[in-house]
Amino acid sequence: MPASPYQPTEASRADVRRTQIRSAAADCFRLHGFHGTSIAQISKAAGMSTGHIYHYFENKEAIIADIVAQDLERLLTLTAELRAASDVKAAMIERAVEGVRDNLDPSTAGLQLEIVAEAARNPHIAGIVRAADKQCRDSLAETIHATRLAAGHEDNAAALAGMVEAISAMFEGLRIRAIRNPDIDRDVVVRVFRRMVSDLLTQPT
């Protein structure tokens, strides 16, 4: 008998549980760091037993992998939406506002920096982070290429890679600035970033 629209399926219940654990773990990682966080702490924050945690995630590394996967899905969706826009350049410039806001959010910045710090010392996490980054870079390069081609610019792979790294460094660098300077003027940064993105998309290499 098919599930009623008002009755969650086993798969949907599992998704809810995983989201609950992921959110609780993210809070713990921000507060205590990856190594300072135990499964017991995540269990308490999530309001479920440690057995439930291990039912969905083998260990803390698996939870980080799930967090990275969720971020990757969001970014790939974003770049796909940009490519589908009637004016890709205008869409990219406008979404710069959202990018500045997200990367300057202290809670987001703290979690992302903690994951990168763990990747610097943990080969398994490094592999997860780098694989996700490669997919993001490829999708962003495709988006930039389409935009610049429409503007009459033919760029080789090396030039596109350089642009991708420049844009990535711009936005990811905001995470460090969010911690170093929590009083940063977001409106000023948005204006500067919109201009920088516009220049990068239109100026010849």
N, C-alpha and C positions, 0 to 999 in steps of 0.2 A: 504494500500500500504506500503510495507516494507521501512524502512528508507534507504536512499542512504548511502554508506560508507563514503561519503563526508559530510553528514548532521548529526550532533550530535543528538542522541535521548534525550528525556526528562531526562532519567536516567543518561546519560553521562553528560548532562549539570548540573544536580544536583551534580554529583560527582565533577565536576570542581569547582562549587560554594563552596561546602563544603571544598575542598582543599584550595581554596582561603581564606576562612574565617579562617580555621585552621592555615594557615601560618601567617595570619595577627594577630590572637590572640596570637600565640606563640611569635611573635616579641614583642607584647605589654606586655605579661606576663614577658618576660625577662627584659624589660626596666622598667616596673612600678610595677611588682609584681601582684599577683592575685587580691588582694583587691584594689590595686591602679589603676587597669584597669577597664574602663567602657565599656559597649556595644557601646557607642558613639565613643570611641577611636578605638575599633575594626572595627566599621563601616567605620571610616575615613581611617584607614590603609588598609582596604580591598577594598576601593573605591566603596562601595555600601551603600544603605540606611539601617537604623536600622531595618526597616520592613523586608528587605531581610534577615538580620541576624536572626531575630526571626522566619522567615519562615523555616529555616534549623536547628536552635538550640534554645531550650527553654530558656537557660540561659548560664552563663559562665561555670557552672559545667558540662553542657552537652558538651561544647566544650572541656573541659579537658578530659571527658570520651572518646571523639572521638580521641583525641591525644594519650591517653593511648591505645586505641584499635588499632590504627595504629602501635604503637611501638610493641604491643603484636603480631600482625600479622607478622611483620618483624622478630621478634625473633623466633617465631614458625616455620617460613619458614626456617630460618637459621639452627635450630636444626634438622629439617627434612632433609635438604640438607646434613648436617654432617653425619647423620645416613645412608644416601644413598651413601656416598662416598666409594670408594673401600678400602681406608685405613682411617678409622674414626679418629684414633689417629693423624695421620699426618695432616688430614684436620682440626682438632680442634686446633692443634698447629699453623698451618698456619693462621687460622682465628683469632688467638690471636692478630695478627698484626692489623687487621681491628678493633677489639674490643678496643685495646689501643687507636688507632687513633680517633675512634668515641667518646669514653668517655673522652678524653682529649680535645675535641673540646669545646672552651669556650661557644659558643652559645648553643650547646646541653647540656652541663653541667649546665648552668644557668637555662634553662627551666626545666630540670629534677629535679633539687634541689628545684625549686619553687613549682613544683607539690608535691614533698615529704613533703615540709614544710606545704603546705595547707592540705595534708592528716593527718598531725600531729594534726591539730586543727579542721578539718571538717570531721565528721563521714561518710558522704556520699562519699566524695572523698577518704577517707581511704578505704571504702568498694570496690570502683572501683579499686584502686591501688593494694589492697591485693588480689582481685580475679584474676587480671592479673598476679600478681607475682606467685600465686599458679600454674597457667597454665604453666608459664615459668619454674618454678622449676620442675614440673612433666616431662616436655619435656626434660629438661637438664638431669634429673636423668636417664631417659630412654636412652639417648645418652651415658652418662658416663657408665651406666651398660653394654650396648652392647660392648663398647670399652674394659672395664676391663674384661668382660667375655671372650672376644676373647684372652686376654692376660693370661687367666687362673686364674683370681681372682673372687671368689664368695663373694659378699658383701651383707650384710643384708640392710634392709631399712634405719636403723639409720645411718649406715656408708655412704650410698649413699647421704642421706640428709645432712650429714656433709660436704661431698665433694661439693655438690651443693652450700651450704652456703659459703664455702671457696672461690669458684670461683666467685660467685656473689659479695661477699665482695671485692675481688681483683679488679674486673672491675668497680663496682659502686663507690668504694673508689677513683678511678681516677677522678671522677667528682669534688670531693672536692679539690683534688690536683691541678686540672686545674685552680681553682679559687685562691687557696692559693699560688701556684707557677706556674704562666703562662709561665715561662722560662724553665720548666722541659725538660730534654733531652729525647725526645720520643724514639730515637733509643736505648738508654740504657734500658729504661723501657720495650721496646718490647723484647729485648734479655732476660731480667730477667723473664718476664712473659711467654715467650715460654718455658723456662727451668722449671718454676714452674708448668705450665700446664702439661708438659711431666712427671715430677715427680709424680704429683697427679694421673695421669692416669696409671702409671706403678708400683708405689711402693705398697707393701702390706699394708693393713690397720692394 
